[in-house]
Amino acid sequence: MTAVRVTTELDEIDLDLVHRWLSEEAYWALGRSRELVERAARASVNVGALDAEGRLVGYARVVTDRATFAWVCDVFVTPSARGGRCRIPNG
């Protein structure tokens, strides 16, 4: 099992990498501009999955009113981190 650390701190999420994933590999966001990725991220709750070495291996964006509604979108996991099982450590 591989440990994964989850963060919602945008400064820990490499938006250049997220932009590459979304604009080049995610069929729903092909061609999306870097500016649009950043504008969307700044207006949302962002979730990053970091491997044991601190590399971003997954990303999701949550659009929410922070009271009654949330929509999870732009979910991307690197091919090397897909499948299998991972352990999210407590604390």
N, C-alpha and C positions, 0 to 999 in steps of 0.2 A: 504494500500500500504506500501511496505517496501522500505526504502532508500537503495541504493547501491552506493558504491563509486568505481569508476574504476581507476585502476593504471596501469602504464606501467613500474614502478620501480621494477626491479627484486628483490631487497632486501626486498620488501614488500610482495613478493609471496613465500609461503612456498613450496619449491620444493620437500621436503619429502612427503608432502600431495599430490602434483601434481603427483609425481611418483606413490604413492599408487593408486590414481584414475586411472591413465593411465594403469599401469601394472596389476591391479586387476579387474577393472570395465569397461574399454573401450575395446570393442571387437577388435579394430584395433591396439591396443598396448599391448595386454596381454603379460606379461612376459618381457616387456621392462626393461632394467637395469636402476638403479638409475644414473649410470655414463652417459648413453646415454641420459636420460632425461635432465640432467644438461648441457651436451655438446650442445644439440639441443637448449636449452633455451638460453644459452650464445651467440649463433650464430643467434638469432632471436629477433624479437620484441615480448615481452610478454605482455599479457593483463590479469589482475586479477580483479575479481569482489569481493568486500569486503562488508559484511553486516554491519549493524549499530554498531555491536560490534567489527568490524574489522576482523571478521573471513572470510577466503577465501571461497567463495561459487561458484566460477566459474573461468575458465581459458581458454585462447586461445593463440595459438602461431602463429605469422605471419612471414613467410619467404618472404623476400623482398629485392630488390635492392635499395629501398628507392627513386626510381625515376619513374619507369614505370610499375613495376610488384609487386604484392603481392599475396601470397597464404595463406589462413587462414586454420589452421589445429589444431589438438589436442584440439578441443573444448570440454569442459566438464563442466557441471553444476550439482551441487549436487541435488539429488532427491528432497530434501526439498525446493529447490529454483526454481524448474522447474514449468512451467505453471503459471497461474495467471498473475498478473501485478506487475511491480515494478516501482519505480520512481527514476530516476537518477537526483540528485539535481544539480542545476547550480553552477558553480564555484568550 
